[in-house]
Amino acid sequence: MPRRGKGQGPAGVPFDGTAPYVEAENFPNPPPIGFVSGFTTLDLAILVLYFAGVTVWGVWLGRGQTGARDYFLGGRNLPWPAVLFSVVATETSTLTFLSIPGLAYATDLGFLQLTIGYLLGRIVVAFVLLPAYYRGELGTAYALLETRFGLPTRRFASIIFMITRALASGVRHFATAIPLAIITGWSYPVSILVVGAFLSMASHGADQYIVQRLLTCRSLRQSQTALIGSGVIVIAQFGLFLVIGLALWHFYGGRAFERTDEIFMTFIVEQLPAGLTGLLIAGLLASAMSSLSSALNSLASSSLYDIYQPLFGGGERELFRVGRLFTLLWGLVLVGGAMLFRTKGTPVVELGLAIASFTYGGLLGGFFLGILNRRAVQRDAITAIAVGILVMSFFVLSEWYARALAGLRWQAGADAVTALGSIAWPWHAVIGTTITIAVGSLLALRNPRARDRKAGASSMVGTR
């Protein structure tokens, strides 16, 4: 693959030095359909075989599904090792596959310490939230909020999740099309549609999102083992990708790349023999399937259990049929969202993190508010979650707010918002959670103590 100057990338993708920017005006004439050098007919055959095999396997796994419980929760009868690797696969996206080696290439192994926090967070969830999930026979994570606060809180949290998950998954969908366009030379619309078709087929297997996957275990103890074990596997996985980055640095002699995300893909296309390239590309697309098809399933399950069922009811067979329709509809939404993102001049990595940062703190704060504060009631929870998300928007969209305030000639405000935007994204969830709990606790001071609230709060931590 020949070197390119700054501003021009493969298949017309412009470089910014860190992450892929894509603007419509940068590629008015899509490249011709065909394969770039280094990607052979054998590699194509391997990809076709992989697509066909995954589709057939998914159909076979789902052959015994007769209701929504089977479709979304696997009948709650899956062994914990399967759930463990399923959780790991769900968290592994195309951006992980491409960006982590590039990060190590440009820096060091420091990013590995973040995975220690991932493990600690899993331990907290395993012993604080999972017991309540299993005791209540819940279908979604947000059903737990209904137990503590009421149905409106559950719907509010679920709608927030669906909006932000759809946006973030649309970004990931587009990110998956970037390497596909680099490898094949296809235009971005063609690449997006191909990825969308693949994900739609894969989603009809037994894919579940994080909570749904944990609820498929046969018991609470097995679910806890799968969750904590997945944290250990993720540490090893990130370590492997980071070591690959160091090895690439040695191989290329520290050569400068316009964008670190292209380093691993450049090595795959240029250096690996025919056949092995196809296998690694299949692995890259598998990482896309594992995260995006899980997003489809979680969006469909939230739509079904949090919105549709409380309004219209229905038996298992009807919910099964409606759930599959929701899966199809959300698949179309993700494909459409990816098409929209191709015209935006925003780095997809930063955009995906920004969207997630909006809601993580608010939603997690809502759960902990119900656990820690016995006086909090439904209006306190909804208000606190909304305030937490609103405040976090100043961190995530600091540049937009700063420009608006500067336009209003309030430079001090613009400078303050800019300072908020300088805070690193891993702190966003911590800050959002703290703000939500603080606001909810202050609002709850107006409420009298009540035994039923004490029982409700205890029910969320399994101490009834």
Number of C-alpha atoms within 10 A of each C-alpha: 11 6 10 12 9 13 14 16 21 20 23 23 20 22 22 17 14 18 19 23 22 24 17 14 9 17 16 9 10 15 16 11 12 13 16 17 12 18 22 16 13 14 21 20 13 19 21 13 13 18 18 14 12 16 20 14 13 18 17 11 14 15 10 10 17 15 19 24 17 18 25 28 25 22 17 18 13 19 15 23 17 13 26 24 17 24 28 21 19 22 19 22 23 24 18 18 20 20 24 25 30 28 21 24 28 16 13 15 18 10 15 20 12 12 19 14 13 16 19 13 13 19 17 12 14 20 15 16 18 23 21 21 23 18 12 14 12 16 22 24 23 24 24 24 25 17 19 28 23 15 18 15 26 23 21 17 24 23 18 17 20 19 12 18 22 21 21 24 25 25 28 25 30 26 24 25 28 23 22 23 25 23 22 19 21 22 22 25 17 15 22 26 18 14 20 25 14 19 26 21 19 24 25 20 23 21 28 30 26 20 18 24 28 30 30 25 27 16 17 20 15 19 27 22 18 26 28 20 21 24 23 16 16 22 18 14 17 22 20 15 23 25 18 18 27 21 15 20 19 12 11 13 9 12 11 12 19 20 19 23 25 23 23 21 21 16 15 19 23 15 11 15 14 16 18 15 25 25 16 18 23 20 16 22 24 21 21 29 28 25 27 34 28 28 27 30 28 27 26 24 28 24 22 26 22 25 17 16 15 12 10 8 12 13 10 15 14 13 21 21 14 20 25 20 14 20 24 18 14 22 26 17 17 26 24 16 20 27 19 13 23 22 14 13 13 16 18 23 19 15 17 20 15 19 21 20 23 25 27 21 25 32 28 18 28 26 22 19 29 31 20 15 18 23 23 27 21 20 15 27 30 22 16 27 30 20 18 29 22 15 16 27 20 20 25 26 17 21 17 15 19 23 17 15 17 15 11 11 11 13 15 12 16 21 16 13 22 20 15 16 20 11 12 10 16 11 11 21 21 15 18 29 26 19 22 30 27 16 19 29 22 12 18 21 13 11 12 10 13 11 10 12 19 18 14 19 25 19 20 26 19 17 11 10
